Structure formats: structure tokens, C-alpha cells
Amino acid sequence: MSNPKGSVQIYSLTVFFNGSGSNDFNTNMQDPTKFAGGDFAGLQDKLKFIGEMGFTIVSIDPIFATEKYDGSMLTSYSTIERHFGTSEEFQSVVEAYKAKNMAIMVDFPLNNVSLNHEWAKDPAKKNWIDSTSNGQIQWDLTNKHVQEALIKSASDFISTYDIGGVRLTNIADVDTEFINTLIAALKDTKK
């Protein structure tokens, strides 16, 4: 596959390539909802393969602490999932892909996080939760404190890592004004 000059080709994936195996604890290869390997070293190992296909952006599922391998049950917006590796290993992947003219984009879900999310465990933030369903929390995205915390978390993430962008997910029924404020804050943090 060739990449015509100036076009954007996005390769979307979950962190499932296993490179080191050193972080394969509490894994279960027989249960598709559990961790079964997959780490930042595995993403680095696939760099040549993905690059040869002509992709310019690699979009990955959330890499934050989570109860499920696909990042769908986040427990934090700041801690990197230790099954995937360390923050230094993630930055190394970002730099390696960037050196091959590919950017890393990471999913940042605004809702549908784990009941065990660190904010949900804080009694002072009890009013941040709008509802729960299917074992997931929906934040009250009209709450200014929730909005400020999400903006700060996303801004901190993009200023910490040299990623090419974030993809805001789980945004159904989110107020357009808040989304625009969040996007503006992210652009102010990093062009």
C-alpha cells in the first residue's frame, strides 16, 4: 500500500502485540475479556510492519489503567496500564513511530469508565456521577468540576507525552459547548 503525498492513513489497534512478556501477570488466554499479553514493546516490534503499509497515524485504544484489555473500563485518566508497560516505554514507542513519520493518537473516553475509577472512589466527588449502567459510570458532564477535571487530565496527558493527538470517545449526548471548550484547551496545550 502506498501513501500518496499529503494523505493521512490511520491504523487503528488495541495494545495486543506482545513484545516483552515481562508484564504478563494475571493473564488468561482463554478469556477474551481478560489481559492475555500485549504491551508497548509489542507496538515497537510492529513499527516496521505498520510503517511499510503506508500508515501515517497509529490510533490506539486507551492506555490508561483499566480493568479490561481494550481500555473500556478505565480506573484512571493519569496512570498508564501496567500490563502495557511503563510511561517511559510508552514515550519510547511514541518517539520510535515519530522517527518513522507516524504519529500516535490515543483514545480518551469521556464516559463509560469503571465503577472503580479513582474519581468514583473519592467521596468528595460523589456528585460527579450522573448514572451507572452495565458496570460503568457516566459522569455528569454538565458539572463544571467534572469538565475541569477532564480538561486537566487530557491536557496533562498530551503535555506529558509527545503524541500526535487524542480521539475523544464515549461522547454521546455531551454538550457541544463543553466539547468545544475541551478541544480549545487541548489545542492551547499543544498545537
CORMORA-V876278 format. One record per pair of residues at least 4 apart in sequence whose C-alpha atoms are under 7 Angstrom apart, sorted by sequence separation. I is the first residue (numbers start at 1). J is the second residue. D is the distance in Angstrom with one decimal. If there is no record, write none. Layout:
BEGIN
i: [I/I]
j: [J/J]
d: [D/D]
END
This chain:
BEGIN
i: [3/38/39/40/41/42/43/46/47/48/49/51/68/81/82/85/86/87/88/89/90/91/92/93/94/95/96/97/98/113/116/117/118/122/132/133/143/144/145/146/147/148/149/150/151/152/153/154/155/156/157/158/175/176/177/178/179/180/181/182/183/184/185/186/187/50/66/68/97/98/115/116/120/132/141/158/28/67/80/97/119/120/131/132/140/141/27/28/29/66/67/80/131/27/28/63/66/129/130/27/61/62/65/66/129/130/27/61/64/65/94/129/130/65/128/129/64/128/24/64/64/65/64/65/66/128/21/64/65/63/64/63/128/18/19/18/19/115/16/17/18/20/114/115/16/17/19/114/115/15/16/18/19/113/114/15/18/112/113/17/112/17/19/111/112/111/111/159/151/155/159/35/141/34/35/151/155/33/34/33/75/74/75/73/74/72/73/75/76/75/76/74/75/11/39/40/58/62/9/10/15/39/40/56/57/58/59/60/61/62/9/10/11/12/13/14/38/39/56/57/58/59/60/61/62/9/10/11/12/13/14/55/56/57/58/59/60/8/9/10/11/12/13/57/10/40/44/40/43/47/2/3/1/2/1/40/14/105/108/110/112/24/104/105/106/107/108/109/110/111/23/103/104/105/106/107/108/109/110/111/103/104/105/106/107/108/109/110/23/105/107/94/94/91/78/77]
j: [7/42/43/44/45/46/47/50/51/52/53/55/72/85/86/89/90/91/92/93/94/95/96/97/98/99/100/101/102/117/120/121/122/126/136/137/147/148/149/150/151/152/153/154/155/156/157/158/159/160/161/162/179/180/181/182/183/184/185/186/187/188/189/190/191/55/71/73/102/103/120/121/125/137/146/163/34/73/86/103/125/126/137/138/146/147/34/35/36/73/74/87/138/35/36/71/74/137/138/36/70/71/74/75/138/139/37/71/74/75/104/139/140/76/139/140/76/140/37/77/78/79/79/80/81/143/37/80/81/80/81/81/146/37/38/38/39/135/37/38/39/41/135/136/38/39/41/136/137/38/39/41/42/136/137/39/42/136/137/42/137/43/45/137/138/138/139/189/182/186/190/68/174/68/69/185/189/68/69/69/113/113/114/113/114/113/114/116/117/117/118/117/118/55/83/84/102/106/54/55/60/84/85/101/102/103/104/105/106/107/55/56/57/58/59/60/84/85/102/103/104/105/106/107/108/56/57/58/59/60/61/102/103/104/105/106/107/56/57/58/59/60/61/105/59/89/93/90/93/97/53/54/53/54/54/93/70/163/166/168/170/83/163/164/165/166/167/168/169/170/83/163/164/165/166/167/168/169/170/171/164/165/166/167/168/169/170/171/85/167/169/162/163/161/153/153]
d: [6.6/6.3/6.7/6.3/6.2/6.4/6.5/6.1/5.9/6.0/6.7/5.8/6.1/6.8/6.3/6.1/6.3/6.2/6.2/6.4/6.3/6.2/6.1/6.2/6.1/6.1/6.7/6.5/5.0/6.6/6.4/6.5/6.7/6.9/5.4/6.7/6.3/6.0/6.1/6.1/6.1/6.1/6.0/6.1/5.9/5.9/6.2/6.4/6.1/6.0/6.4/6.7/6.5/6.1/6.2/6.1/6.1/6.1/6.2/6.2/6.2/6.1/6.2/6.2/4.9/6.5/5.4/5.8/5.1/5.5/6.6/6.5/6.6/4.5/6.2/6.5/5.9/5.2/6.7/6.3/6.4/6.6/6.1/5.9/6.9/6.1/6.5/6.2/5.0/5.1/6.5/6.3/5.3/4.9/5.4/6.5/4.1/6.7/5.7/4.9/6.4/5.0/5.7/5.2/6.2/5.1/7.0/6.2/6.5/5.5/6.1/4.6/4.4/5.5/5.7/5.4/6.1/5.4/5.5/5.9/6.6/5.6/5.6/5.3/6.3/6.8/6.6/4.4/3.9/5.9/5.0/5.8/6.1/5.4/6.9/3.9/6.2/6.2/6.4/4.5/5.3/6.0/6.7/5.6/3.8/6.2/4.5/5.0/5.8/5.4/6.5/6.9/3.8/5.2/6.1/5.9/4.4/5.0/5.2/4.5/5.1/6.1/6.6/6.7/5.3/5.0/6.0/6.7/5.7/5.6/6.9/6.7/6.7/5.9/5.0/7.0/6.2/6.2/5.9/6.7/6.8/4.9/5.7/4.9/5.3/6.7/4.5/5.7/5.7/3.6/5.9/6.3/5.8/6.2/6.6/5.6/6.9/5.9/7.0/5.7/6.9/4.0/5.9/6.5/5.1/6.2/6.0/6.3/6.1/4.8/4.6/6.2/6.2/5.9/6.3/5.5/6.3/5.9/4.4/4.7/5.0/4.6/5.1/5.1/6.1/5.2/4.7/4.8/4.6/5.0/5.2/6.9/6.3/5.8/6.1/5.8/6.3/5.8/6.2/5.7/6.0/5.8/6.5/6.8/6.7/6.3/5.6/5.9/7.0/6.6/6.9/5.0/5.2/5.4/5.9/6.6/6.1/6.1/6.2/6.9/6.8/6.5/5.3/5.4/6.6/5.6/5.9/5.7/6.2/5.3/5.2/6.5/5.3/4.7/4.8/4.7/5.0/4.4/5.6/6.9/4.9/6.9/5.1/6.1/6.0/5.9/5.3/6.1/6.8/6.8/6.4/6.7/6.3/6.2/6.6/6.1]
END
